[in-house]
């Protein structure tokens, strides 16, 4: 019978320990990665601290986000979009003269009691259906850009991925853009940007991506540029106001110098983040309205009014009558 020396036994034991430690380390890494990847999107961020200069004088003392589209302020459409995706917490970045936003999402005891007494159940439901939601409000002390607004939310978001919605990019309730982006996050585990194909004559108004198509409207992003001139735009794929962001975006924004317009640009932060982790874009094929622009706001109002059962029929008649008047005046010729 061959005997194994003590030295050989010791070497064998050490080898087994090392192998087991490597296996354990690998297994732990997989668990950590899976845990990190599987974090649910529970929080939605709504930047609302801007000055609303495109709607002056209406926005001199009133928030742009509270401008009504038919019978709801535009920010409520974005909140309801997030609710439809089972998001649980809502963070609104506000600024000076924006207290009307907080009041809107708060309960209004006297009004509610009056509606109860008058048995106006439908109106009572409409003004109380969001009362159960958890809202947090953060004051952005100066309008220093979208990137700065996102950074203000860091204490509330902590180390979680989150959705960010720009409420003046109005999207119809039947669209599934945000839900689709959340599914892509579950697949890739990194930030997802909503994209839209825009005419090159409009490209200078947007952050623009360069990327490679992955199929089904998904692009792996290789570069981003904020509001490029037409001749310098890497594509016609513009970033629109829906984002799924990992918490690593805060580190990318933290020491970012001011960019275009002297503001902290989110696009610049995403470009910095791209050096550390992948970014994907998803092309939205539905209808988006830039309600931060006067013409876009009017288009959104008309579109939503045509879908509203209370006003659609008389409104259609009004539009047809108005079109006939314009035709008689020769506007179409």
N, C-alpha and C positions, 0 to 999 in steps of 0.2 A: 504494500500500500504506500503510495507516494504522499509524503507529508508536505503541506504548503508552509513556507517560512512565514514567520511573524511579519516580516517586511512586506511580503507579497499580500498577506491578509490585510494589512494596514492600507496598502496601496489600493486594493480592491474596494475596501470600505469607503475610502475617500472618493474614489471614482463614482461609486453608486450615489454617495451623498451629493456630489457635484451634479450628476445627471438628474437626480430628483429635484434639486434646487433649480436647475435650468428649466425643467418641466413645470415646476410650480410657478416660477417667474413668468414663463410663457403663458401658462393658464391664467395667472392673475392679470397679466396684460390684456388678454382677450376679454376677461370679465370687465376690467376697467373700460376698455374701448366700447364694449357692448353697452355698458351702463351709460357712458358718455353719449353714445349714438342714440340711445333709446329715450333720452329725456324728452318729455312731452312739452309741447308749446303751450304754456299756461297763461302767458302774459302778452298783452298787446299794448303797444306804445303809440300815442297819437300826438305828434308835434303840432302845437297850436300857439306858438309864441311869436309868430311872424307879424309884421306890421300891416299886411294887407293893402299895400300901396296901390295895387291895380284896381281897387274898388273904392278909393277915396272919392268923395268925402264920406260915403256910407260907413266906412270902417274907421273913421276918426276916433270914435268912442265906443264902437260896437265891434265885437270879434267877427272877422270874416267867416270863421267856422260856424257862426250862428245864423248866417244868411239862409233863409228858408228856400228849399226846393219843394214847391207845392205846400206841404203842411209839416215838414220836418226840417230842422237845421241840417246842413250838410254833414256835420260831424256825427250826427246820429245814424246816418246811413252807414258810415264806416264802423261805428260801434256795433250795429246790428249785423254787419258782415262778419265781424269777429265772433259775435255770439253764435252765429250759425256754424262756426268751426269749433264750438265747445271750449272757447277760451274763457278763463275764469276771472282774470284780474286785468284791470284797465288803468293805464298810467297816462295821464294827459299833461303834456308840457305846456304851461300857460305863460302869459306875460302880463304886463300892465294893461289895465282896462279889459281883462278877460274873465272877470268874475261871473259874467253871465253864463259861461260854460258850466261852471260849478253849480250855479243855481239851477240850470236846466236839468242836470242829472241828480239833483237832490229832491227830496219830497217837498210838496207844497201843501201843507196841512189845510190852510183855509180854503184854497181852491178845491182840494179833494173833497172836503166836507160839503162845500156848496154843490158840487156835482152829484154827490150822494143824495143830498136833499132833493135835488131836481130830477133824480133818477136817470141821469145821463150816464148810463153804464159804459157805453162805448168810449166816450171821451175820458171817463175815469180810468178805464183800462189803458188807454193810450198814454196817459201821463204818469201811470204808476207801474207799467210793465217792466221798467228798468230799475225800479227802486231796490231790488234785491242784489244788484251787482256791486262788486267791490271796486271803488274808484280811489285812486291816489292822484294828487295834483302836485306838480313841481313847478316852481316859478323860475323861468329863464330870465335872468336879470337884464339881459340885453339880447337883441335879435342878432346873434353872431353866426347864424347859419344852421343848416339841418344837422351837420355833424356835431355841432355844439349842443343842439337840442337832444340828440341821441345820448351824448355823453352825460347830460344832466340826469338821466334816468339810472345811471349805474348803481346808486345805493339801493334802489328798489328792485332792480333786475338781478343783481348779484351774479351768480355763475350759471344762469339759465339761458337757453336760447329763447328768443322772443320774436314776435311779429311786430312790424312797424307799418303803420298805415297813414298815408297823407290824405286827409279828409277832403281836400279840394280836388283830388282825383276821384271822381264819383263813378262808381260801378254799380250796375243794376243788381238788385238782390238775387235774381235768378242765376247770376254768374257764379262759377266755382273757382275763380282764380286763386284765392287765398288757400282754400282747401287743397287744391292741386299742388300748390307750393309746399304746403305742410307735408304732403305725401312724399314729395321729392326730398325734403329735409330728412324724413325717416329713411329714405333710401341712401342718400349720400352723406348725411351727417355733417353738412357744412352750410354756409350761408347761400340762400337762394334769392335771386333778384328777378322781379317781374320786368319783362321786356315788351316792347311794342315796335313794330316796323313803322317808321314815320317818313314822310317825304323829306328828301335832302334839303329842301328849302326851309324846313322847320328844325333841322338837326341841331342848330346852334343853341336851341332852347333847353337841351337835355344833357344829362350824362350819357355817354355812349360807350358801348363795349366792343371789343374785338374778341372773337372766340371761334371755336370749332363745333359744328353741329354734332349732337349725339343721338339724334332721332327723336321723334314725337315732340318737336318744338323745344327741346332742351339743348343748351349750348354750354360747353365748358369754356369759361372766360379766361383769356390770356392777358388782357389789358383793359383799362378803363380811362376815359378822359372826360373831364367836365366841360360841357358847352363848347365843343370845338367849332372852329370855322368849317364851312362846308368842305373845303378842299383838304382839311386835315382830319376829317372824321374817318375812323377806321371801318365804319359800317353804317347802316341805317337802323341799327338796333338800339333804341333808346331805353333807358331805365325809367320806369314809371313808378308811381307811389305805393308799391307794395313790396315789402322785404321780409324775409326770414333771416335773422341775424344771430350768429353765435356770440357768446359773451366776449370772445377775443376781439371783437370790434372796439371795445372800450380801450384796450391797450393800444390799438392802432390809432385811435383818435386822441389819446391823452396828451401827447406832446406834438401833435400835428400843427405846423405853422399855418397861419391864414392863407387861403388860396384865392381863387377867383372872387372878386368883389370884396376882398378883405374879410371873408367869412371862413369858418371851419367847414369845409365841404365834405359831406359823407362819401362822395365819389373818391376823393383823395384818400380817405381812411380805408376804403375798400381796396384801393390799389395797393396800399401798404399791407393790408391783411393778406392780399393775394400772394405775397412773398412767403407767407407762413402756412397757409392752408388753401385748398382749392375753393373756387367760387363757381357757381352754376347760375345760368339764366334760363328763364322759361318764357316763351313768347305767348302773350295774351292775344287771342283771336277774337275776343268779344268786344263790346263797345265801352269805351272809357270817355268820360267828359272832363275836360280841364275846367272845372268850375271856379278856379282861381282867376280865370280870364272872363271878361264880360260876355263875349260871344259864346264861349264854352258853357258858361252859367245859364245863358238863355236856352241853349240847345238841351242841356240837362233838364231844365224846367219844363220845356215842351215835351220831351220824351217821357218824363215821369208823369206829367199831367195826362198824357194820352193813355197811360196804363192805370190811372186812378179811377176806380168805378164811380166815385161821386161826381167827378167833373168831366170825364172823358167825352161823353156824348155832346153836351153843350159846347165843350171846348173845340171838338172837331167841327161842329157847325160854325163856330166863330172863325176858325182857321179857313174853312172853305169860303165863307163870306168875305174874309179879308183878302184871300187869294183872288177872288173874282173882282174885287175893287181894284187891286193892283194890276190885274190883267186889263181891265177897262182903261186904266191910266197908261197902258202901254209899257209897264215895267218889264214885262217878259220879252218885249221885242228888241 
